[in-house]
Amino acid sequence: MKVSKAQAAENREGIVDAAARLYREKGLEGVGVAEITRDAGLTHGGLYRHFASKDALAREACLRAFDWTITPLEGLDAAAADDAPAARLRALVHGYLSANHRDHPGEGCPAAALATDAARAGPEMSEAFAQGVERNIQRFMEVVPGDGPAKRAQTIVTLSSMVGALMLARATAAGNPALSEEILATLRAQLAPPVGE
């Protein structure tokens, strides 16, 4: 049965969305084509009508995964309006370094979920991953104080600290939940202390 162009585009988007989530949950090698297409509600054979290879899908899914959101930045309460940049940074840090983000990698930051896989997947995946990391840096620069090169440097320090902390918190959550929470709480306090401290 022939599928309309609109339906084909919708199917392709469904595949990319499913792959972006499943790769973050299980890693690049932890999920197969059949699972991705099943999750997207399609048949296994349909994938190769949309992508030249599984690697091509993985690269596009990686880029899509970087569209994730940490926490809503709009709707800050009136008290926070006067200190909007600090309140936004605090909201981002606390949203990123939360138990919810730790426990739901399929909905979260691909940098924390896929960095090791991307490093091993070759130069094309590394390039796609680097594009996503740069997008994250640009997003975070909007709320990190400062100007010029110092602002970018501080953004990289903050983002890298959060990614590393989230990776450690995930790795220790099952074996030592108290340590996992301590890691998150410590980095929240260091990177976004309460206003006035």
C-alpha positions in Angstrom: 0.0 0.0 0.0 1.4 3.4 -1.1 1.8 5.9 1.7 1.2 9.6 1.2 4.2 12.1 1.4 2.6 13.5 4.6 2.3 10.1 6.2 5.8 9.1 5.1 7.2 12.3 6.7 5.2 11.6 9.9 6.5 8.0 9.9 10.1 9.3 9.6 9.6 11.7 12.4 8.2 8.9 14.6 11.2 6.7 13.9 13.7 9.6 14.7 11.8 10.4 17.9 11.6 6.8 19.0 15.3 6.3 18.3 16.3 9.5 20.1 14.5 8.3 23.3 15.6 4.6 23.1 19.2 5.4 22.4 19.3 7.7 25.5 17.6 4.9 27.5 19.7 2.0 26.3 22.8 3.3 24.5 23.6 3.2 20.8 24.4 -0.5 20.9 21.6 -1.4 23.3 18.7 -1.0 20.9 18.1 -2.6 17.5 16.2 -1.4 14.4 13.3 -3.7 15.2 12.7 -2.2 18.6 12.9 1.3 17.2 10.4 0.7 14.4 8.1 -1.2 16.8 8.2 1.7 19.2 7.3 4.0 16.3 4.4 1.8 15.4 6.0 0.7 12.1 7.4 -2.4 10.5 11.1 -3.3 10.5 11.5 -2.9 6.8 10.1 0.6 6.8 13.2 2.1 8.4 15.4 1.7 5.3 13.0 3.6 3.1 13.8 6.6 5.3 17.5 6.1 6.2 20.5 4.8 4.3 21.7 2.9 7.3 21.3 2.4 11.1 24.3 4.8 11.5 22.5 7.5 9.6 19.4 7.1 11.8 21.6 7.2 14.9 23.2 10.5 13.8 19.9 12.1 13.1 18.4 10.7 16.4 21.4 12.1 18.3 20.8 15.6 16.9 17.0 15.3 17.6 17.8 14.2 21.2 19.6 17.6 21.7 16.1 19.3 21.3 15.3 18.1 24.8 14.2 20.6 27.5 15.4 20.8 31.0 12.7 22.8 32.7 10.3 25.5 31.6 12.1 28.9 31.8 8.9 30.9 31.3 6.5 31.8 34.1 9.1 32.6 36.8 7.2 34.1 39.7 7.2 37.8 40.4 9.8 37.5 43.2 12.2 35.9 40.7 11.6 38.5 38.0 14.0 40.9 39.5 16.7 38.3 39.6 15.7 36.5 36.4 19.1 35.4 35.1 20.0 33.9 38.5 16.6 32.4 38.9 16.8 30.9 35.4 20.2 29.4 36.0 19.1 28.0 39.3 16.0 26.4 37.6 18.2 24.9 34.9 20.7 23.5 37.4 18.1 22.1 39.7 16.1 20.7 36.8 19.1 19.0 35.3 20.5 17.7 38.6 17.2 16.2 39.8 16.3 12.7 40.7 13.7 12.8 37.9 16.3 13.6 35.2 18.6 11.0 36.7 15.9 8.3 36.6 14.5 9.1 33.1 17.4 9.2 30.7 15.2 8.6 27.6 13.6 12.0 28.1 16.8 13.9 29.2 20.1 15.2 28.1 21.9 13.1 25.4 25.3 14.4 26.6 24.9 12.5 29.9 23.3 9.5 28.2 25.4 9.1 25.1 28.8 10.7 25.5 30.7 7.5 25.9 28.9 5.8 23.0 29.4 8.8 20.7 33.1 8.8 21.4 33.3 5.2 20.3 31.0 5.5 17.3 33.4 7.2 14.9 33.9 10.6 13.4 30.5 11.1 11.8 28.7 10.5 15.1 31.3 12.6 16.9 30.5 15.4 14.6 26.7 15.1 15.1 27.3 14.9 18.9 29.6 18.0 18.8 26.8 20.0 17.0 24.4 19.0 19.8 26.9 19.9 22.6 27.5 23.3 20.9 23.7 23.9 20.9 23.6 23.1 24.6 26.4 25.5 25.3 24.6 28.2 23.4 21.4 27.6 25.3 23.1 27.7 28.7 25.0 30.8 27.8 21.7 32.6 27.9 21.5 32.2 31.7 25.2 32.1 32.8 26.4 35.5 34.0 29.3 37.3 32.4 30.4 38.4 28.9 32.7 37.3 26.1 35.1 34.4 26.4 34.8 34.3 30.2 31.1 33.6 29.9 31.6 30.8 27.4 34.3 29.3 29.6 32.0 29.5 32.7 29.2 27.9 30.6 31.4 25.0 29.6 32.5 24.5 33.2 28.9 24.5 34.4 27.6 22.3 31.7 30.5 19.8 32.0 30.1 19.6 35.8 26.4 18.9 35.4 26.9 16.2 32.8 29.6 14.5 34.8 27.5 14.7 38.0 24.5 13.2 36.3 26.5 10.4 34.8 28.0 9.5 38.3 24.5 9.8 39.9 23.0 7.4 37.4 25.9 5.0 37.8 25.6 4.9 41.6 21.8 5.1 41.9 21.1 1.4 42.2 24.1 0.4 44.2 24.2 3.4 46.6 21.2 5.6 46.4 22.4 7.9 49.2 25.6 8.6 47.3 23.7 9.2 44.1 21.5 11.8 45.8 24.6 13.3 47.5 26.3 13.9 44.2 23.2 15.7 42.8 22.7 17.8 45.9 26.3 18.8 46.2 26.5 20.0 42.6 23.2 21.8 42.9 24.6 23.7 45.9 27.9 24.4 44.2 26.6 25.5 40.8 23.4 27.3 41.8 23.4 28.2 45.5 20.3 29.9 47.0 20.2 33.6 46.2 22.1 35.6 48.9 24.7 33.0 49.7 
